[in-house]
């Protein structure tokens, strides 16, 4: 019976370490998706002259979860609500951010972008999208460094802490 408990402890600690490492690996991919979304958004809004709600619908179809869910919810809230885009943008980001692996820095960049979408002329919106792109590119570099630095660490830490607890309890 002791051995079954020890194996469960080892398995659980290893799983926790792998899960934490997976979050570090997801963050760069999600930032890359946001960068791609900004490029699509700029092209559709500035050059294609598409309405912002239609752009959000297209983004929700082209991107993967959880980023797609953010844009889908934005488009749905715009359809059903009469609140400003800035308020909807902030609400949806606050609701859906917990499903991403990104940090508060990326959220702040997007919240700042949401303050100018649909309010200013297209040229100013394009500049804000470029500014968000620059900030997110910097965050992507940090996320890649964190992924390289911490992914292996947390995997190993999960296994080693499981072994330590297993030895303590046996």
C-alpha positions in Angstrom: 0.0 0.0 0.0 2.9 2.3 0.8 4.3 1.8 -2.7 1.0 2.7 -4.4 0.9 6.0 -2.4 4.6 6.7 -3.2 4.0 6.2 -6.9 0.9 8.4 -6.8 3.0 11.2 -5.1 5.7 10.8 -7.7 3.2 10.9 -10.5 1.3 13.9 -9.1 4.4 16.0 -8.5 5.7 15.2 -12.0 2.4 16.1 -13.5 2.4 19.5 -11.7 5.9 20.2 -12.9 5.0 19.3 -16.5 1.8 21.5 -16.3 3.7 24.5 -15.1 6.3 24.0 -17.8 3.5 23.7 -20.4 2.3 27.1 -19.4 5.7 28.6 -20.1 5.7 26.9 -23.5 2.1 28.1 -24.3 2.9 31.8 -23.6 5.1 32.4 -26.6 2.7 30.7 -28.9 -0.2 32.8 -27.7 1.8 36.0 -28.0 2.6 35.0 -31.6 -1.1 34.5 -32.2 -1.8 37.9 -30.8 0.8 39.4 -33.1 -0.8 37.6 -36.1 -4.2 38.9 -34.9 -2.9 42.4 -34.9 -1.6 42.1 -38.5 -5.0 40.7 -39.6 -6.8 43.4 -37.7 -4.7 46.2 -39.3 -5.2 44.8 -42.8 -8.9 44.3 -42.5 -9.6 47.6 -40.7 -7.3 50.0 -42.6 -6.9 48.4 -46.0 -10.1 46.4 -46.2 -12.3 49.0 -44.5 -14.1 46.2 -42.7 -16.3 47.0 -39.6 -14.6 46.1 -36.4 -17.3 43.5 -35.4 -16.7 41.7 -38.8 -12.9 41.8 -38.1 -13.5 40.2 -34.7 -15.6 37.4 -36.3 -12.9 36.7 -38.9 -10.2 36.6 -36.2 -12.3 34.2 -34.1 -12.4 31.9 -37.1 -8.7 32.2 -38.0 -7.1 31.9 -34.6 -7.0 29.0 -32.1 -8.3 28.9 -28.6 -8.1 30.7 -26.2 -7.3 33.8 -28.3 -10.2 33.0 -30.7 -12.6 32.9 -27.8 -11.7 36.5 -26.8 -12.5 37.8 -30.3 -15.7 35.6 -30.6 -17.0 37.0 -27.3 -16.2 40.5 -28.4 -18.1 40.1 -31.6 -21.1 38.6 -29.7 -21.1 41.3 -27.1 -21.0 44.0 -29.8 -24.0 42.4 -31.4 -26.1 42.2 -28.3 -24.9 45.2 -26.2 -25.0 48.9 -26.7 -21.9 49.6 -24.6 -18.8 51.1 -26.0 -16.2 48.9 -27.5 -13.7 50.0 -24.9 -15.9 48.8 -22.1 -16.7 45.5 -23.9 -13.0 45.0 -24.7 -12.0 45.4 -21.1 -14.8 43.2 -19.8 -14.0 40.3 -22.2 -10.3 40.5 -21.6 -10.9 40.3 -17.8 -13.3 37.4 -18.3 -11.1 35.4 -20.7 -7.6 36.2 -19.6 -7.5 33.4 -17.0 -7.7 30.9 -19.8 -4.5 32.2 -21.4 -1.0 31.5 -20.3 0.0 35.1 -20.8 1.0 37.6 -18.1 -0.4 40.9 -17.1 2.1 42.8 -19.3 0.4 41.5 -22.4 -3.0 42.2 -21.0 -2.0 45.8 -20.3 -0.9 46.2 -23.9 -4.2 44.9 -25.2 -6.2 47.0 -22.7 -4.4 50.1 -23.9 -5.1 49.1 -27.5 -8.8 48.7 -26.7 -9.0 52.3 -25.6 -8.4 53.5 -29.1 -10.3 51.0 -31.2 -13.4 52.3 -32.7 -12.8 55.8 -31.2 -10.2 57.4 -33.4 -9.7 57.6 -37.1 -8.1 54.7 -39.0 -4.7 56.2 -39.1 -4.5 56.6 -35.3 -5.9 53.1 -34.9 -3.2 51.8 -37.2 -0.5 53.6 -35.1 -2.0 52.0 -32.0 -1.9 48.6 -33.5 1.7 49.1 -34.5 2.5 50.2 -31.0 0.8 47.2 -29.5 2.8 45.0 -32.0 6.1 46.5 -30.9 5.3 46.0 -27.2 4.1 42.4 -27.8 7.2 41.6 -29.8 9.3 42.6 -26.8 7.1 40.4 -24.6 7.6 37.6 -27.0 11.3 37.8 -26.6 10.9 37.7 -22.8 8.5 34.7 -23.1 10.9 32.8 -25.3 13.7 33.3 -22.7 11.4 32.3 -19.9 10.4 29.2 -21.8 14.0 28.2 -22.3 15.0 28.9 -18.8 12.1 27.6 -16.8 10.4 24.8 -18.7 13.2 22.2 -18.1 13.6 23.5 -14.6 10.0 22.9 -13.6 9.9 19.5 -15.3 12.9 18.4 -13.3 11.7 20.1 -10.1 8.4 18.2 -10.4 10.2 14.8 -10.7 12.8 15.6 -8.0 10.2 16.9 -5.5 8.1 13.8 -6.1 11.1 11.6 -5.5 12.0 13.5 -2.3 8.4 13.3 -1.0 8.4 9.6 -1.9 11.6 9.0 0.0 10.3 10.9 3.0 7.1 9.0 3.3 8.5 5.5 2.7 
